[in-house]
């Protein structure tokens, strides 16, 4: 097998479309809605809102929800900005009672709009849902996970990432169980046939891992991320996967390595199940790169190569070398100090020579089928697939 070819023009256009929609999803336009803002005392109230205050919210959101359904892109953008603005005022701490009441007013209408066949309208509904960061907000976002439209699924995963950040703040109005459910749903999205969707799901789960302050959510994010990435890596044989999938593999390994090396402070410890999944994904990613090299999907450099051929071969190894480097460091951090792991897989993969590849294949097999069968890993000798066919 050989390296994957340059993406076709149609693939490039498709990815350009993803970028355009992502910009529409996150960009703030110059035009501003003229709708009257909700009074600050309602937004910051620490007490349950009165009927009159809830009526104020209803009066505020009703015309904006109608505008959010529009075919006019500018009107949709302005409505989205106006709906988000009460949640993002500078120097204002949003009260939990307001966030709950606001979500109650917006939840069902936005959930319905998330099913809209017009991608931009559905995406804007999820953009507002992300800022709510409530059970209703996650319901809106998860509608997008099931969309038949790839750009909507990509945007939904991005919205979940934003919602995790807000849910970790002082005014969070969502229970840990709902956040845990969201990590599980994102884990399933890692199996999406579209590489860009899987990549976006990995980004969101990494954000959940980085921001979660509840043990069940942090562990849930780790387990969903590691299991999904392990399953995806197991499918790679004989052909280098899409660049977006390689990025998801790299992001996972780098994020977990960083998480294991920093002082956690008030963050909850990882469960034994989460730790086990971390060990497995590190081994699976090393095995995946070994299969790519053994099958010549990442061909070694040769003396007969032209300068351009050599440059291309070395460039193709940049991300795989980072993947194995972070993965071996994860295992080294976990290993018993009486039998440390001192491999240098990243450099061997990066070199790209026949001799370096041969050495990597020998040493990675020794690590995966021998060292990882001993404490503290205790994996079966055949746990990691090194079969290149």
VOPAGU-2260 file (C-alpha; in pm, 1 decimal, decimal comma):
REM VOPAGU-2260
SITE   aa  ch    i         X         Y         Z
SITE  UNK   A    0       0,0       0,0       0,0
SITE  UNK   A    1     107,7     360,4     -50,1
SITE  UNK   A    2      38,2     687,8     119,3
SITE  UNK   A    3    -300,0     849,5      70,1
SITE  UNK   A    4    -321,4    1090,4    -220,2
SITE  UNK   A    5    -393,4    1460,8    -214,3
SITE  UNK   A    6    -766,0    1530,7    -149,5
SITE  UNK   A    7    -974,5    1576,3    -461,8
SITE  UNK   A    8   -1125,1    1911,6    -559,9
SITE  UNK   A    9   -1467,8    1793,3    -443,9
SITE  UNK   A   10   -1326,4    1698,6    -103,2
SITE  UNK   A   11   -1158,8    2038,1     -76,6
SITE  UNK   A   12   -1483,3    2214,1    -159,8
SITE  UNK   A   13   -1666,1    2005,7      98,1
SITE  UNK   A   14   -1415,1    2098,9     365,6
SITE  UNK   A   15   -1438,3    2462,2     260,9
SITE  UNK   A   16   -1810,5    2433,7     318,4
SITE  UNK   A   17   -1748,5    2301,3     668,6
SITE  UNK   A   18   -1522,5    2598,7     736,4
SITE  UNK   A   19   -1776,8    2847,6     609,7
SITE  UNK   A   20   -2048,6    2698,9     826,2
SITE  UNK   A   21   -1817,4    2688,7    1125,9
SITE  UNK   A   22   -1746,3    3058,2    1078,1
SITE  UNK   A   23   -2116,8    3129,1    1051,6
SITE  UNK   A   24   -2164,7    2925,1    1368,3
SITE  UNK   A   25   -1915,9    3118,9    1575,4
SITE  UNK   A   26   -1878,4    3457,8    1412,0
SITE  UNK   A   27   -2033,6    3773,0    1550,4
SITE  UNK   A   28   -2171,6    3997,9    1279,8
SITE  UNK   A   29   -2161,6    4374,8    1278,8
SITE  UNK   A   30   -2537,1    4430,3    1274,6
SITE  UNK   A   31   -2699,8    4430,5    1618,3
SITE  UNK   A   32   -3055,1    4340,9    1712,0
SITE  UNK   A   33   -3263,6    4634,2    1830,4
SITE  UNK   A   34   -3465,0    4418,4    2068,0
SITE  UNK   A   35   -3486,7    4553,4    2422,0
SITE  UNK   A   36   -3253,5    4366,0    2653,1
SITE  UNK   A   37   -3381,6    4182,0    2960,2
SITE  UNK   A   38   -3326,9    4391,9    3276,3
SITE  UNK   A   39   -3009,4    4305,4    3463,0
SITE  UNK   A   40   -3191,4    4241,2    3790,4
SITE  UNK   A   41   -3375,2    3952,5    3624,9
SITE  UNK   A   42   -3058,9    3808,6    3470,0
SITE  UNK   A   43   -2867,0    3817,9    3799,3
SITE  UNK   A   44   -3149,0    3727,4    4038,4
SITE  UNK   A   45   -3047,4    3463,4    4296,3
SITE  UNK   A   46   -3412,8    3387,9    4372,7
SITE  UNK   A   47   -3675,6    3200,6    4173,0
SITE  UNK   A   48   -3821,9    3438,9    3917,0
SITE  UNK   A   49   -4172,4    3575,0    3959,3
SITE  UNK   A   50   -4449,8    3523,6    3705,8
SITE  UNK   A   51   -4404,3    3881,6    3589,3
SITE  UNK   A   52   -4031,1    3831,2    3537,7
SITE  UNK   A   53   -4095,7    3514,5    3340,4
SITE  UNK   A   54   -4345,6    3706,7    3127,4
SITE  UNK   A   55   -4070,3    3957,6    3053,6
SITE  UNK   A   56   -3852,7    3672,5    2929,0
SITE  UNK   A   57   -4134,1    3535,9    2711,7
SITE  UNK   A   58   -4198,4    3877,7    2559,5
SITE  UNK   A   59   -3829,2    3911,0    2484,2
SITE  UNK   A   60   -3773,4    3572,5    2319,1
SITE  UNK   A   61   -4098,3    3533,2    2119,8
SITE  UNK   A   62   -4018,8    3770,4    1829,5
SITE  UNK   A   63   -3655,0    3660,6    1824,8
SITE  UNK   A   64   -3751,6    3295,3    1791,7
SITE  UNK   A   65   -3962,9    3388,2    1489,8
SITE  UNK   A   66   -3666,8    3570,7    1336,4
SITE  UNK   A   67   -3445,3    3267,7    1400,3
SITE  UNK   A   68   -3671,5    3071,3    1161,8
SITE  UNK   A   69   -3622,7    3326,1     884,1
SITE  UNK   A   70   -3477,3    3266,7     538,6
SITE  UNK   A   71   -3289,8    3595,7     580,6
SITE  UNK   A   72   -2938,1    3511,5     703,1
SITE  UNK   A   73   -2888,0    3857,3     853,8
SITE  UNK   A   74   -3211,7    3835,6    1047,5
SITE  UNK   A   75   -3118,5    3490,6    1176,4
SITE  UNK   A   76   -2775,8    3614,3    1284,7
SITE  UNK   A   77   -2918,9    3916,8    1464,9
SITE  UNK   A   78   -3178,2    3704,5    1643,7
SITE  UNK   A   79   -2911,2    3461,0    1758,1
SITE  UNK   A   80   -2694,8    3743,3    1889,2
SITE  UNK   A   81   -2986,3    3899,2    2074,7
SITE  UNK   A   82   -3081,0    3568,1    2237,7
SITE  UNK   A   83   -2724,5    3504,2    2347,6
SITE  UNK   A   84   -2654,9    3856,6    2471,4
SITE  UNK   A   85   -2827,4    3824,3    2813,6
SITE  UNK   A   86   -2598,6    3528,0    2886,5
SITE  UNK   A   87   -2278,2    3707,0    2790,6
SITE  UNK   A   88   -2293,8    4054,4    2941,0
SITE  UNK   A   89   -1954,4    4180,8    3051,3
SITE  UNK   A   90   -1919,5    4191,4    3427,8
SITE  UNK   A   91   -2257,5    4028,1    3486,4
SITE  UNK   A   92   -2289,0    3694,8    3666,4
SITE  UNK   A   93   -2588,0    3510,9    3525,2
SITE  UNK   A   94   -2810,0    3371,1    3798,8
SITE  UNK   A   95   -2911,0    3006,5    3795,1
SITE  UNK   A   96   -3284,7    3096,6    3825,6
SITE  UNK   A   97   -3260,7    3310,0    3511,1
SITE  UNK   A   98   -3068,7    3043,6    3320,4
SITE  UNK   A   99   -3335,6    2788,7    3411,9
SITE  UNK   A  100   -3626,7    3015,7    3321,5
SITE  UNK   A  101   -3459,7    3123,8    2998,5
SITE  UNK   A  102   -3400,6    2761,2    2904,4
SITE  UNK   A  103   -3763,4    2676,0    2979,1
SITE  UNK   A  104   -3874,5    2950,1    2738,9
SITE  UNK   A  105   -3630,3    2856,6    2463,1
SITE  UNK   A  106   -3598,0    2478,6    2499,9
SITE  UNK   A  107   -3883,2    2337,5    2292,9
SITE  UNK   A  108   -3876,7    2601,2    2014,6
SITE  UNK   A  109   -3501,3    2565,2    1967,2
SITE  UNK   A  110   -3518,0    2184,7    1980,1
SITE  UNK   A  111   -3771,5    2198,0    1697,1
SITE  UNK   A  112   -3551,7    2438,6    1501,0
SITE  UNK   A  113   -3251,0    2208,2    1547,7
SITE  UNK   A  114   -3433,6    1967,5    1312,8
SITE  UNK   A  115   -3464,3    2237,0    1043,2
SITE  UNK   A  116   -3354,1    2123,5     697,6
SITE  UNK   A  117   -3175,8    2454,9     649,0
SITE  UNK   A  118   -2830,4    2393,4     798,2
SITE  UNK   A  119   -2765,2    2752,0     902,8
SITE  UNK   A  120   -3091,2    2775,7    1096,7
SITE  UNK   A  121   -3034,1    2444,9    1272,4
SITE  UNK   A  122   -2678,0    2543,7    1358,6
SITE  UNK   A  123   -2788,0    2876,3    1503,5
SITE  UNK   A  124   -3039,8    2698,7    1724,8
SITE  UNK   A  125   -2758,1    2485,0    1864,7
SITE  UNK   A  126   -2538,0    2790,5    1905,7
SITE  UNK   A  127   -2795,6    2938,6    2143,0
SITE  UNK   A  128   -2841,0    2601,4    2312,4
SITE  UNK   A  129   -2468,9    2588,1    2385,7
SITE  UNK   A  130   -2483,1    2918,6    2571,5
SITE  UNK   A  131   -2773,0    2793,3    2783,4
SITE  UNK   A  132   -2564,7    2500,1    2908,9
SITE  UNK   A  133   -2868,5    2342,0    3072,6
SITE  UNK   A  134   -3048,3    2012,0    3022,9
SITE  UNK   A  135   -3262,7    2182,8    2758,7
SITE  UNK   A  136   -2948,5    2321,1    2595,1
SITE  UNK   A  137   -2792,5    1977,9    2566,3
SITE  UNK   A  138   -3120,8    1838,9    2431,1
SITE  UNK   A  139   -3103,3    2097,7    2153,3
SITE  UNK   A  140   -2740,3    2016,4    2076,0
SITE  UNK   A  141   -2793,7    1640,3    2070,5
SITE  UNK   A  142   -3064,2    1685,9    1808,2
SITE  UNK   A  143   -2778,5    1788,9    1582,8
SITE  UNK   A  144   -2585,5    1468,2    1651,1
SITE  UNK   A  145   -2857,5    1279,0    1464,7
SITE  UNK   A  146   -2884,7    1516,2    1168,0
SITE  UNK   A  147   -2838,5    1365,2     821,0
SITE  UNK   A  148   -2638,6    1678,0     733,4
SITE  UNK   A  149   -2264,8    1655,4     800,3
SITE  UNK   A  150   -2215,6    2030,2     867,4
SITE  UNK   A  151   -2490,1    2017,5    1129,8
SITE  UNK   A  152   -2332,0    1719,0    1305,9
SITE  UNK   A  153   -1995,1    1897,5    1303,0
SITE  UNK   A  154   -2153,5    2211,2    1447,4
SITE  UNK   A  155   -2342,1    2010,7    1710,2
SITE  UNK   A  156   -2017,8    1864,3    1841,0
SITE  UNK   A  157   -1870,7    2213,7    1849,2
SITE  UNK   A  158   -2172,1    2341,1    2040,5
SITE  UNK   A  159   -2128,5    2064,3    2297,2
SITE  UNK   A  160   -1769,0    2174,7    2350,9
SITE  UNK   A  161   -1884,8    2528,6    2429,1
SITE  UNK   A  162   -2160,1    2398,8    2657,5
SITE  UNK   A  163   -1909,8    2195,4    2861,2
SITE  UNK   A  164   -1706,5    2509,6    2923,4
SITE  UNK   A  165   -2008,6    2707,2    3043,9
SITE  UNK   A  166   -2138,4    2414,6    3250,7
SITE  UNK   A  167   -1812,1    2413,7    3445,1
SITE  UNK   A  168   -1870,6    2772,9    3561,8
SITE  UNK   A  169   -2020,3    2913,3    3879,6
SITE  UNK   A  170   -2367,6    2959,8    3731,1
SITE  UNK   A  171   -2400,6    2606,4    3600,2
SITE  UNK   A  172   -2760,7    2486,6    3586,6
SITE  UNK   A  173   -2712,4    2131,1    3464,6
SITE  UNK   A  174   -2671,9    1819,4    3676,8
SITE  UNK   A  175   -2367,9    1590,1    3631,0
SITE  UNK   A  176   -2585,8    1304,3    3501,8
SITE  UNK   A  177   -2690,2    1515,5    3202,2
SITE  UNK   A  178   -2328,7    1602,7    3127,8
SITE  UNK   A  179   -2234,6    1237,1    3153,8
SITE  UNK   A  180   -2507,4    1147,1    2904,0
SITE  UNK   A  181   -2364,8    1405,2    2665,6
SITE  UNK   A  182   -2018,1    1249,1    2684,0
SITE  UNK   A  183   -2170,0     909,6    2604,3
SITE  UNK   A  184   -2349,4    1052,8    2301,1
SITE  UNK   A  185   -2029,1    1215,6    2180,4
SITE  UNK   A  186   -1845,6     886,9    2220,6
SITE  UNK   A  187   -2089,4     731,7    1975,1
SITE  UNK   A  188   -2031,3    1023,0    1738,7
SITE  UNK   A  189   -1663,9     923,1    1719,4
SITE  UNK   A  190   -1780,7     632,8    1502,4
SITE  UNK   A  191   -1939,9     870,6    1249,2
SITE  UNK   A  192   -1846,1     776,0     890,8
SITE  UNK   A  193   -1746,8    1135,4     821,3
SITE  UNK   A  194   -1396,2    1214,6     943,6
SITE  UNK   A  195   -1478,4    1577,5    1020,1
SITE  UNK   A  196   -1762,3    1477,3    1251,4
SITE  UNK   A  197   -1543,4    1231,5    1440,3
SITE  UNK   A  198   -1272,0    1494,4    1469,9
SITE  UNK   A  199   -1520,2    1749,0    1609,0
SITE  UNK   A  200   -1649,1    1491,5    1859,8
SITE  UNK   A  201   -1294,2    1427,3    1980,9
SITE  UNK   A  202   -1243,8    1800,6    2032,8
SITE  UNK   A  203   -1557,4    1821,2    2241,8
SITE  UNK   A  204   -1467,9    1524,4    2460,9
SITE  UNK   A  205   -1120,6    1667,4    2518,8
SITE  UNK   A  206   -1284,9    1992,5    2629,5
SITE  UNK   A  207   -1509,1    1797,5    2867,2
SITE  UNK   A  208   -1201,2    1623,6    3008,1
SITE  UNK   A  209   -1025,7    1957,1    3056,1
SITE  UNK   A  210   -1316,0    2140,8    3219,7
SITE  UNK   A  211   -1516,0    1881,6    3415,7
SITE  UNK   A  212   -1514,8    1929,4    3791,0
SITE  UNK   A  213   -1735,1    1632,1    3878,3
SITE  UNK   A  214   -1576,7    1289,2    3897,8
SITE  UNK   A  215   -1843,2    1108,9    3697,6
SITE  UNK   A  216   -1825,8    1363,0    3413,9
SITE  UNK   A  217   -1445,7    1365,0    3397,2
SITE  UNK   A  218   -1429,1     986,7    3399,3
SITE  UNK   A  219   -1715,8     961,9    3152,9
SITE  UNK   A  220   -1536,7    1192,3    2909,5
SITE  UNK   A  221   -1214,7     990,0    2935,2
SITE  UNK   A  222   -1391,8     657,9    2886,1
SITE  UNK   A  223   -1601,3     777,9    2591,4
SITE  UNK   A  224   -1299,4     938,7    2423,9
SITE  UNK   A  225   -1063,0     645,6    2473,1
SITE  UNK   A  226   -1310,8     376,3    2371,5
SITE  UNK   A  227   -1418,7     564,6    2061,4
SITE  UNK   A  228   -1063,9     638,6    1952,5
SITE  UNK   A  229    -950,7     280,6    2022,6
SITE  UNK   A  230   -1233,9     148,1    1807,0
SITE  UNK   A  231   -1150,3     392,3    1529,8
SITE  UNK   A  232    -778,9     309,4    1544,0
SITE  UNK   A  233    -854,8     -63,4    1522,0
SITE  UNK   A  234   -1010,3      -4,3    1178,1
SITE  UNK   A  235    -686,9     137,6    1034,0
SITE  UNK   A  236    -501,5    -120,4     828,1
SITE  UNK   A  237    -302,1     -74,5     510,1
SITE  UNK   A  238    -411,0     283,8     437,7
SITE  UNK   A  239    -331,4     607,8     615,3
SITE  UNK   A  240    -662,0     751,1     740,2
SITE  UNK   A  241    -804,4    1092,2     660,2
SITE  UNK   A  242    -607,8    1385,3     802,5
SITE  UNK   A  243    -899,6    1476,4    1029,9
SITE  UNK   A  244    -893,4    1129,7    1186,5
SITE  UNK   A  245    -517,3    1147,5    1234,7
SITE  UNK   A  246    -570,6    1480,2    1407,9
SITE  UNK   A  247    -828,2    1318,9    1636,9
SITE  UNK   A  248    -579,5    1041,9    1723,8
SITE  UNK   A  249    -304,3    1294,3    1792,4
SITE  UNK   A  250    -530,1    1524,2    1994,9
SITE  UNK   A  251    -644,1    1235,8    2211,9
SITE  UNK   A  252    -292,8    1115,5    2291,1
SITE  UNK   A  253    -154,4    1464,1    2354,6
SITE  UNK   A  254    -447,1    1568,3    2574,2
SITE  UNK   A  255    -435,1    1257,1    2789,1
SITE  UNK   A  256     -57,7    1285,2    2827,1
SITE  UNK   A  257     -94,9    1647,2    2936,6
SITE  UNK   A  258    -372,9    1557,4    3177,3
SITE  UNK   A  259    -159,7    1289,7    3340,1
SITE  UNK   A  260     138,1    1522,3    3385,8
SITE  UNK   A  261     -25,5    1829,4    3539,7
SITE  UNK   A  262    -119,2    1888,1    3900,8
SITE  UNK   A  263    -491,3    1826,2    3925,4
SITE  UNK   A  264    -563,0    2044,0    4228,5
SITE  UNK   A  265    -934,2    2022,8    4302,1
SITE  UNK   A  266   -1003,5    1797,9    4003,1
SITE  UNK   A  267   -1128,4    1447,8    4083,1
SITE  UNK   A  268    -900,4    1149,4    4036,4
SITE  UNK   A  269    -952,4     912,8    3748,0
SITE  UNK   A  270   -1136,1     590,8    3817,8
SITE  UNK   A  271    -974,5     252,5    3761,6
SITE  UNK   A  272   -1198,2     204,4    3455,5
SITE  UNK   A  273   -1089,7     536,3    3305,9
SITE  UNK   A  274    -724,4     454,9    3374,4
SITE  UNK   A  275    -763,0     117,7    3205,1
SITE  UNK   A  276    -913,5     279,7    2897,7
SITE  UNK   A  277    -622,7     523,8    2884,0
SITE  UNK   A  278    -376,8     234,6    2883,8
SITE  UNK   A  279    -572,7      63,7    2607,6
SITE  UNK   A  280    -594,9     364,2    2378,0
SITE  UNK   A  281    -221,7     430,0    2413,0
SITE  UNK   A  282    -144,8      71,4    2314,4
SITE  UNK   A  283    -399,4      74,7    2031,7
SITE  UNK   A  284    -250,5     391,9    1881,6
SITE  UNK   A  285     102,6     249,5    1889,7
SITE  UNK   A  286     -22,7     -72,7    1730,8
SITE  UNK   A  287    -202,0     127,6    1460,2
SITE  UNK   A  288     116,2     310,1    1357,2
SITE  UNK   A  289     304,9     -18,6    1362,1
SITE  UNK   A  290      49,2    -166,5    1120,6
SITE  UNK   A  291      82,5     131,9     886,6
SITE  UNK   A  292     459,4      93,8     874,7
SITE  UNK   A  293     449,4    -284,8     840,4
SITE  UNK   A  294     206,8    -258,0     547,3
SITE  UNK   A  295     419,7      12,1     377,5
SITE  UNK   A  296     133,5     261,2     403,4
SITE  UNK   A  297     405,0     483,8     550,5
SITE  UNK   A  298     689,6     386,6     317,3
SITE  UNK   A  299    1049,0     423,4     429,8
SITE  UNK   A  300    1288,1     659,7     257,7
SITE  UNK   A  301    1536,3     516,4       8,7
SITE  UNK   A  302    1861,1     637,6    -142,0
SITE  UNK   A  303    1696,1     640,4    -484,4
SITE  UNK   A  304    1427,4     882,4    -369,1
SITE  UNK   A  305    1424,8    1228,9    -521,5
SITE  UNK   A  306    1439,8    1524,4    -282,5
SITE  UNK   A  307    1066,7    1577,8    -325,8
SITE  UNK   A  308     984,1    1211,3    -264,4
SITE  UNK   A  309    1190,5    1211,8      51,7
SITE  UNK   A  310    1026,2    1534,0     169,3
SITE  UNK   A  311     677,9    1387,5     117,1
SITE  UNK   A  312     759,8    1064,9     300,1
SITE  UNK   A  313     904,4    1248,3     598,6
SITE  UNK   A  314     609,6    1490,4     609,1
SITE  UNK   A  315     364,0    1199,3     610,2
SITE  UNK   A  316     528,1    1073,5     931,4
SITE  UNK   A  317     494,3    1393,9    1131,3
SITE  UNK   A  318     154,0    1321,5    1285,8
SITE  UNK   A  319     211,2     943,8    1331,3
SITE  UNK   A  320     537,6    1018,9    1513,4
SITE  UNK   A  321     354,0    1255,2    1749,3
SITE  UNK   A  322      86,1     992,6    1809,0
SITE  UNK   A  323     333,2     721,5    1911,5
SITE  UNK   A  324     541,6     970,2    2108,1
SITE  UNK   A  325     252,3    1083,0    2324,5
SITE  UNK   A  326     122,0     726,4    2357,8
SITE  UNK   A  327     453,0     581,5    2477,6
SITE  UNK   A  328     480,7     867,6    2729,0
SITE  UNK   A  329     132,8     786,9    2861,8
SITE  UNK   A  330     237,7     427,4    2923,9
SITE  UNK   A  331     565,9     542,3    3077,2
SITE  UNK   A  332     380,2     767,1    3322,0
SITE  UNK   A  333     162,8     474,9    3430,1
SITE  UNK   A  334     437,5     209,3    3442,3
SITE  UNK   A  335     571,9      70,0    3767,5
SITE  UNK   A  336     892,5     255,4    3855,6
SITE  UNK   A  337    1066,2     -76,2    3919,0
SITE  UNK   A  338    1028,5    -157,2    3548,2
SITE  UNK   A  339    1014,8     175,5    3365,4
SITE  UNK   A  340     932,5     212,0    2996,6
SITE  UNK   A  341    1214,0     387,0    2812,0
SITE  UNK   A  342    1128,1     370,8    2446,2
SITE  UNK   A  343    1192,8     629,5    2176,7
SITE  UNK   A  344     928,9     541,7    1922,4
SITE  UNK   A  345     863,9     897,3    1805,3
SITE  UNK   A  346    1218,3     949,9    1683,0
SITE  UNK   A  347    1235,0     612,6    1508,0
SITE  UNK   A  348     906,2     675,9    1322,6
SITE  UNK   A  349    1017,0    1029,1    1237,0
SITE  UNK   A  350    1347,4     911,5    1083,5
SITE  UNK   A  351    1163,8     709,3     821,8
SITE  UNK   A  352    1456,8     485,6     728,8
SITE  UNK   A  353    1433,4     110,9     670,5
SITE  UNK   A  354    1652,7      42,4     973,8
SITE  UNK   A  355    1460,0     278,8    1202,9
SITE  UNK   A  356    1128,2     126,7    1093,4
SITE  UNK   A  357    1256,2    -225,4    1156,0
SITE  UNK   A  358    1372,6    -125,7    1503,1
SITE  UNK   A  359    1039,9      40,1    1579,9
SITE  UNK   A  360     847,2    -270,4    1475,4
SITE  UNK   A  361    1063,8    -493,6    1695,6
SITE  UNK   A  362    1046,8    -265,3    1998,8
SITE  UNK   A  363     675,9    -187,0    1969,9
SITE  UNK   A  364     596,3    -557,9    1948,1
SITE  UNK   A  365     810,5    -620,6    2254,1
SITE  UNK   A  366     629,4    -345,1    2445,1
SITE  UNK   A  367     277,9    -449,2    2345,9
SITE  UNK   A  368     311,9    -827,2    2370,0
SITE  UNK   A  369     556,9    -855,4    2659,1
SITE  UNK   A  370     600,7    -549,8    2878,9
SITE  UNK   A  371     229,9    -466,7    2885,7
SITE  UNK   A  372     148,5    -820,3    2999,5
SITE  UNK   A  373     319,6    -739,6    3330,1
SITE  UNK   A  374     227,3    -512,5    3621,1
SITE  UNK   A  375      64,4    -263,6    3636,3
SITE  UNK   A  376     -90,7    -329,5    3294,0
SITE  UNK   A  377    -147,1    -706,2    3288,4
SITE  UNK   A  378    -290,4    -719,3    2936,4
SITE  UNK   A  379    -321,5   -1046,9    2745,5
SITE  UNK   A  380     -35,2   -1091,4    2500,3
SITE  UNK   A  381    -275,5   -1070,3    2207,1
SITE  UNK   A  382    -468,6    -762,6    2326,5
SITE  UNK   A  383    -312,5    -526,4    2070,6
SITE  UNK   A  384    -348,7    -604,2    1700,6
SITE  UNK   A  385     -18,4    -592,0    1511,1
SITE  UNK   A  386    -147,6    -780,4    1208,0
SITE  UNK   A  387     -97,7    -548,9     909,9
SITE  UNK   A  388    -348,6    -735,3     690,5
